[in-house]
């Protein structure tokens, strides 16, 4: 199965969603290369980046599921193919 490398950028405005985000990331943990989270207390948000190597449908599914959480926004950037 062909995989893609991508970065999922997540902005969290509702801290109550953190447990749900962590549960989803645990569900996809075999694809996660690494993650970095930065709380930006001045603006009341957290910024999370997830490096992932997975089939494109898995990446899209994870991004969509995260983006549907309350107070959470998620977007994906893919590495060039090849």
N, CA, C and O atoms as a GROMACS GRO file, in nm:
protein
  328
    1UNK      N    1   0.085  -0.118   0.000
    1UNK     CA    2   0.000   0.000   0.000
    1UNK      C    3   0.089   0.124   0.000
    1UNK      O    4   0.179   0.137   0.083
    2UNK      N    5   0.063   0.214  -0.094
    2UNK     CA    6   0.144   0.335  -0.106
    2UNK      C    7   0.107   0.434   0.004
    2UNK      O    8  -0.010   0.453   0.038
    3UNK      N    9   0.210   0.497   0.059
    3UNK     CA   10   0.187   0.596   0.165
    3UNK      C   11   0.235   0.733   0.119
    3UNK      O   12   0.311   0.746   0.023
    4UNK      N   13   0.188   0.834   0.190
    4UNK     CA   14   0.229   0.972   0.166
    4UNK      C   15   0.283   1.029   0.296
    4UNK      O   16   0.243   0.986   0.405
    5UNK      N   17   0.373   1.124   0.285
    5UNK     CA   18   0.422   1.197   0.400
    5UNK      C   19   0.347   1.329   0.404
    5UNK      O   20   0.334   1.397   0.302
    6UNK      N   21   0.299   1.364   0.522
    6UNK     CA   22   0.222   1.488   0.536
    6UNK      C   23   0.241   1.545   0.675
    6UNK      O   24   0.291   1.479   0.766
    7UNK      N   25   0.200   1.670   0.689
    7UNK     CA   26   0.195   1.735   0.819
    7UNK      C   27   0.052   1.782   0.839
    7UNK      O   28  -0.004   1.851   0.754
    8UNK      N   29  -0.006   1.745   0.952
    8UNK     CA   30  -0.140   1.792   0.988
    8UNK      C   31  -0.121   1.905   1.089
    8UNK      O   32  -0.063   1.885   1.196
    9UNK      N   33  -0.171   2.023   1.054
    9UNK     CA   34  -0.165   2.138   1.144
    9UNK      C   35  -0.300   2.148   1.215
    9UNK      O   36  -0.405   2.147   1.152
   10UNK      N   37  -0.294   2.158   1.347
   10UNK     CA   38  -0.415   2.160   1.429
   10UNK      C   39  -0.411   2.284   1.520
   10UNK      O   40  -0.312   2.309   1.587
   11UNK      N   41  -0.520   2.359   1.521
   11UNK     CA   42  -0.537   2.472   1.613
   11UNK      C   43  -0.651   2.435   1.707
   11UNK      O   44  -0.762   2.404   1.663
   12UNK      N   45  -0.623   2.439   1.836
   12UNK     CA   46  -0.722   2.400   1.936
   12UNK      C   47  -0.762   2.523   2.017
   12UNK      O   48  -0.680   2.580   2.089
   13UNK      N   49  -0.889   2.562   2.006
   13UNK     CA   50  -0.941   2.673   2.085
   13UNK      C   51  -1.017   2.624   2.208
   13UNK      O   52  -1.030   2.696   2.307
   14UNK      N   53  -1.067   2.500   2.202
   14UNK     CA   54  -1.143   2.443   2.313
   14UNK      C   55  -1.060   2.335   2.382
   14UNK      O   56  -1.048   2.224   2.330
   15UNK      N   57  -1.002   2.366   2.498
   15UNK     CA   58  -0.915   2.269   2.566
   15UNK      C   59  -0.988   2.139   2.603
   15UNK      O   60  -0.923   2.037   2.628
   16UNK      N   61  -1.119   2.143   2.607
   16UNK     CA   62  -1.196   2.021   2.637
   16UNK      C   63  -1.180   1.916   2.527
   16UNK      O   64  -1.206   1.798   2.550
   17UNK      N   65  -1.137   1.958   2.409
   17UNK     CA   66  -1.120   1.865   2.296
   17UNK      C   67  -0.986   1.791   2.300
   17UNK      O   68  -0.964   1.700   2.220
   18UNK      N   69  -0.897   1.829   2.390
   18UNK     CA   70  -0.763   1.769   2.394
   18UNK      C   71  -0.767   1.618   2.411
   18UNK      O   72  -0.692   1.547   2.346
   19UNK      N   73  -0.853   1.569   2.498
   19UNK     CA   74  -0.861   1.423   2.522
   19UNK      C   75  -0.907   1.351   2.396
   19UNK      O   76  -0.858   1.243   2.365
   20UNK      N   77  -1.002   1.412   2.323
   20UNK     CA   78  -1.051   1.350   2.199
   20UNK      C   79  -0.941   1.349   2.092
   20UNK      O   80  -0.928   1.251   2.018
   21UNK      N   81  -0.864   1.457   2.083
   21UNK     CA   82  -0.753   1.461   1.988
   21UNK      C   83  -0.652   1.352   2.021
   21UNK      O   84  -0.607   1.279   1.933
   22UNK      N   85  -0.615   1.342   2.148
   22UNK     CA   86  -0.518   1.239   2.189
   22UNK      C   87  -0.570   1.098   2.160
   22UNK      O   88  -0.492   1.011   2.122
   23UNK      N   89  -0.700   1.075   2.179
   23UNK     CA   90  -0.758   0.943   2.151
   23UNK      C   91  -0.748   0.911   2.001
   23UNK      O   92  -0.715   0.799   1.964
   24UNK      N   93  -0.776   1.010   1.917
   24UNK     CA   94  -0.765   0.988   1.773
   24UNK      C   95  -0.620   0.963   1.731
   24UNK      O   96  -0.593   0.874   1.650
   25UNK      N   97  -0.529   1.040   1.786
   25UNK     CA   98  -0.387   1.020   1.753
   25UNK      C   99  -0.339   0.883   1.799
   25UNK      O  100  -0.257   0.821   1.732
   26UNK      N  101  -0.389   0.836   1.911
   26UNK     CA  102  -0.354   0.702   1.958
   26UNK      C  103  -0.407   0.596   1.861
   26UNK      O  104  -0.341   0.495   1.835
   27UNK      N  105  -0.526   0.620   1.807
   27UNK     CA  106  -0.587   0.527   1.712
   27UNK      C  107  -0.503   0.515   1.584
   27UNK      O  108  -0.497   0.409   1.522
   28UNK      N  109  -0.437   0.624   1.545
   28UNK     CA  110  -0.356   0.627   1.423
   28UNK      C  111  -0.206   0.624   1.454
   28UNK      O  112  -0.125   0.659   1.368
   29UNK      N  113  -0.168   0.583   1.573
   29UNK     CA  114  -0.029   0.596   1.618
   29UNK      C  115   0.073   0.520   1.532
   29UNK      O  116   0.190   0.559   1.529
   30UNK      N  117   0.031   0.414   1.464
   30UNK     CA  118   0.128   0.341   1.383
   30UNK      C  119   0.173   0.421   1.261
   30UNK      O  120   0.273   0.386   1.198
   31UNK      N  121   0.100   0.528   1.226
   31UNK     CA  122   0.136   0.612   1.112
   31UNK      C  123   0.209   0.740   1.154
   31UNK      O  124   0.272   0.805   1.070
   32UNK      N  125   0.201   0.776   1.280
   32UNK     CA  126   0.257   0.903   1.327
   32UNK      C  127   0.409   0.895   1.337
   32UNK      O  128   0.463   0.807   1.404
   33UNK      N  129   0.476   0.987   1.270
   33UNK     CA  130   0.622   0.996   1.278
   33UNK      C  131   0.660   1.074   1.403
   33UNK      O  132   0.752   1.035   1.475
   34UNK      N  133   0.590   1.182   1.429
   34UNK     CA  134   0.618   1.264   1.547
   34UNK      C  135   0.513   1.373   1.560
   34UNK      O  136   0.435   1.399   1.469
   35UNK      N  137   0.514   1.436   1.677
   35UNK     CA  138   0.419   1.545   1.699
   35UNK      C  139   0.483   1.651   1.787
   35UNK      O  140   0.574   1.623   1.866
   36UNK      N  141   0.434   1.773   1.771
   36UNK     CA  142   0.480   1.883   1.853
   36UNK      C  143   0.358   1.966   1.891
   36UNK      O  144   0.277   2.001   1.805
   37UNK      N  145   0.346   1.997   2.016
   37UNK     CA  146   0.237   2.081   2.063
   37UNK      C  147   0.290   2.202   2.136
   37UNK      O  148   0.381   2.192   2.219
   38UNK      N  149   0.233   2.318   2.105
   38UNK     CA  150   0.277   2.443   2.166
   38UNK      C  151   0.155   2.518   2.218
   38UNK      O  152   0.070   2.559   2.140
   39UNK      N  153   0.146   2.536   2.349
   39UNK     CA  154   0.036   2.618   2.401
   39UNK      C  155   0.069   2.766   2.380
   39UNK      O  156   0.178   2.811   2.415
   40UNK      N  157  -0.024   2.839   2.325
   40UNK     CA  158  -0.006   2.983   2.305
   40UNK      C  159  -0.106   3.051   2.397
   40UNK      O  160  -0.214   3.093   2.355
   41UNK      N  161  -0.068   3.062   2.524
   41UNK     CA  162  -0.159   3.109   2.628
   41UNK      C  163  -0.208   3.251   2.605
   41UNK      O  164  -0.321   3.284   2.641
   42UNK      N  165  -0.124   3.336   2.546
   42UNK     CA  166  -0.162   3.475   2.519
   42UNK      C  167  -0.288   3.482   2.433
   42UNK      O  168  -0.374   3.568   2.454
   43UNK      N  169  -0.300   3.392   2.337
   43UNK     CA  170  -0.415   3.389   2.247
   43UNK      C  171  -0.519   3.284   2.287
   43UNK      O  172  -0.625   3.276   2.226
   44UNK      N  173  -0.488   3.205   2.387
   44UNK     CA  174  -0.583   3.105   2.435
   44UNK      C  175  -0.602   2.988   2.340
   44UNK      O  176  -0.711   2.931   2.333
   45UNK      N  177  -0.497   2.951   2.267
   45UNK     CA  178  -0.505   2.837   2.176
   45UNK      C  179  -0.383   2.747   2.196
   45UNK      O  180  -0.284   2.785   2.258
   46UNK      N  181  -0.394   2.628   2.142
   46UNK     CA  182  -0.278   2.539   2.133
   46UNK      C  183  -0.257   2.507   1.986
   46UNK      O  184  -0.353   2.492   1.910
   47UNK      N  185  -0.131   2.497   1.947
   47UNK     CA  186  -0.094   2.466   1.809
   47UNK      C  187  -0.024   2.330   1.812
   47UNK      O  188   0.073   2.311   1.884
   48UNK      N  189  -0.076   2.238   1.731
   48UNK     CA  190  -0.020   2.103   1.727
   48UNK      C  191   0.015   2.070   1.583
   48UNK      O  192  -0.064   2.097   1.492
   49UNK      N  193   0.133   2.013   1.562
   49UNK     CA  194   0.169   1.964   1.428
   49UNK      C  195   0.198   1.815   1.439
   49UNK      O  196   0.267   1.769   1.530
   50UNK      N  197   0.144   1.741   1.344
   50UNK     CA  198   0.161   1.596   1.340
   50UNK      C  199   0.229   1.559   1.210
   50UNK      O  200   0.175   1.586   1.102
   51UNK      N  201   0.346   1.498   1.216
   51UNK     CA  202   0.412   1.444   1.097
   51UNK      C  203   0.364   1.300   1.083
   51UNK      O  204   0.367   1.222   1.178
   52UNK      N  205   0.318   1.264   0.962
   52UNK     CA  206   0.255   1.134   0.943
   52UNK      C  207   0.299   1.073   0.810
   52UNK      O  208   0.321   1.144   0.712
   53UNK      N  209   0.311   0.942   0.808
   53UNK     CA  210   0.341   0.866   0.687
   53UNK      C  211   0.236   0.757   0.679
   53UNK      O  212   0.242   0.658   0.752
   54UNK      N  213   0.137   0.775   0.589
   54UNK     CA  214   0.022   0.685   0.585
   54UNK      C  215  -0.042   0.688   0.447
   54UNK      O  216  -0.013   0.778   0.367
   55UNK      N  217  -0.128   0.591   0.419
   55UNK     CA  218  -0.206   0.601   0.295
   55UNK      C  219  -0.289   0.730   0.298
   55UNK      O  220  -0.332   0.776   0.404
   56UNK      N  221  -0.311   0.788   0.181
   56UNK     CA  222  -0.379   0.917   0.175
   56UNK      C  223  -0.518   0.912   0.237
   56UNK      O  224  -0.561   1.009   0.300
   57UNK      N  225  -0.589   0.801   0.222
   57UNK     CA  226  -0.722   0.793   0.281
   57UNK      C  227  -0.718   0.797   0.433
   57UNK      O  228  -0.809   0.851   0.496
   58UNK      N  229  -0.614   0.740   0.492
   58UNK     CA  230  -0.600   0.743   0.638
   58UNK      C  231  -0.570   0.885   0.686
   58UNK      O  232  -0.624   0.930   0.787
   59UNK      N  233  -0.484   0.956   0.613
   59UNK     CA  234  -0.450   1.094   0.649
   59UNK      C  235  -0.575   1.182   0.640
   59UNK      O  236  -0.603   1.261   0.730
   60UNK      N  237  -0.649   1.167   0.530
   60UNK     CA  238  -0.772   1.246   0.512
   60UNK      C  239  -0.874   1.215   0.621
   60UNK      O  240  -0.940   1.305   0.672
   61UNK      N  241  -0.886   1.088   0.654
   61UNK     CA  242  -0.981   1.047   0.758
   61UNK      C  243  -0.944   1.108   0.894
   61UNK      O  244  -1.030   1.162   0.963
   62UNK      N  245  -0.816   1.099   0.930
   62UNK     CA  246  -0.772   1.154   1.058
   62UNK      C  247  -0.794   1.305   1.062
   62UNK      O  248  -0.845   1.358   1.160
   63UNK      N  249  -0.754   1.374   0.955
   63UNK     CA  250  -0.771   1.519   0.951
   63UNK      C  251  -0.918   1.558   0.963
   63UNK      O  252  -0.952   1.650   1.036
   64UNK      N  253  -1.003   1.487   0.892
   64UNK     CA  254  -1.146   1.516   0.898
   64UNK      C  255  -1.206   1.492   1.035
   64UNK      O  256  -1.285   1.572   1.084
   65UNK      N  257  -1.167   1.382   1.097
   65UNK     CA  258  -1.219   1.350   1.230
   65UNK      C  259  -1.173   1.453   1.333
   65UNK      O  260  -1.250   1.492   1.421
   66UNK      N  261  -1.048   1.496   1.323
   66UNK     CA  262  -0.997   1.597   1.416
   66UNK      C  263  -1.069   1.730   1.390
   66UNK      O  264  -1.110   1.797   1.485
   67UNK      N  265  -1.084   1.767   1.264
   67UNK     CA  266  -1.147   1.894   1.229
   67UNK      C  267  -1.293   1.905   1.268
   67UNK      O  268  -1.346   2.016   1.279
   68UNK      N  269  -1.360   1.792   1.289
   68UNK     CA  270  -1.500   1.794   1.332
   68UNK      C  271  -1.517   1.809   1.482
   68UNK      O  272  -1.629   1.824   1.531
   69UNK      N  273  -1.408   1.804   1.557
   69UNK     CA  274  -1.417   1.822   1.702
   69UNK      C  275  -1.450   1.967   1.734
   69UNK      O  276  -1.414   2.058   1.659
   70UNK      N  277  -1.517   1.988   1.844
   70UNK     CA  278  -1.557   2.122   1.885
   70UNK      C  279  -1.436   2.210   1.915
   70UNK      O  280  -1.347   2.171   1.991
   71UNK      N  281  -1.433   2.328   1.855
   71UNK     CA  282  -1.326   2.424   1.883
   71UNK      C  283  -1.192   2.385   1.826
   71UNK      O  284  -1.088   2.430   1.874
   72UNK      N  285  -1.193   2.301   1.720
   72UNK     CA  286  -1.068   2.253   1.661
   72UNK      C  287  -1.071   2.276   1.510
   72UNK      O  288  -1.173   2.256   1.445
   73UNK      N  289  -0.956   2.319   1.456
   73UNK     CA  290  -0.940   2.335   1.312
   73UNK      C  291  -0.819   2.253   1.270
   73UNK      O  292  -0.718   2.253   1.340
   74UNK      N  293  -0.829   2.184   1.156
   74UNK     CA  294  -0.718   2.101   1.110
   74UNK      C  295  -0.704   2.110   0.959
   74UNK      O  296  -0.804   2.109   0.886
   75UNK      N  297  -0.581   2.119   0.912
   75UNK     CA  298  -0.549   2.122   0.769
   75UNK      C  299  -0.426   2.035   0.746
   75UNK      O  300  -0.343   2.018   0.835
   76UNK      N  301  -0.416   1.981   0.624
   76UNK     CA  302  -0.305   1.892   0.589
   76UNK      C  303  -0.223   1.950   0.475
   76UNK      O  304  -0.278   2.005   0.379
   77UNK      N  305  -0.093   1.936   0.486
   77UNK     CA  306  -0.001   1.971   0.378
   77UNK      C  307   0.075   1.843   0.344
   77UNK      O  308   0.133   1.778   0.431
   78UNK      N  309   0.074   1.807   0.214
   78UNK     CA  310   0.141   1.685   0.169
   78UNK      C  311   0.277   1.716   0.110
   78UNK      O  312   0.297   1.819   0.046
   79UNK      N  313   0.372   1.624   0.132
   79UNK     CA  314   0.502   1.632   0.067
   79UNK      C  315   0.481   1.601  -0.081
   79UNK      O  316   0.390   1.527  -0.117
   80UNK      N  317   0.566   1.657  -0.167
   80UNK     CA  318   0.554   1.624  -0.310
   80UNK      C  319   0.566   1.473  -0.331
   80UNK      O  320   0.645   1.406  -0.265
   81UNK      N  321   0.487   1.420  -0.424
   81UNK     CA  322   0.493   1.278  -0.454
   81UNK      C  323   0.626   1.243  -0.520
   81UNK      O  324   0.686   1.324  -0.591
   82UNK      N  325   0.670   1.122  -0.495
   82UNK     CA  326   0.792   1.077  -0.561
   82UNK      C  327   0.902   1.071  -0.470
   82UNK      O  328   1.013   1.036  -0.509
   0.00000   0.00000   0.00000
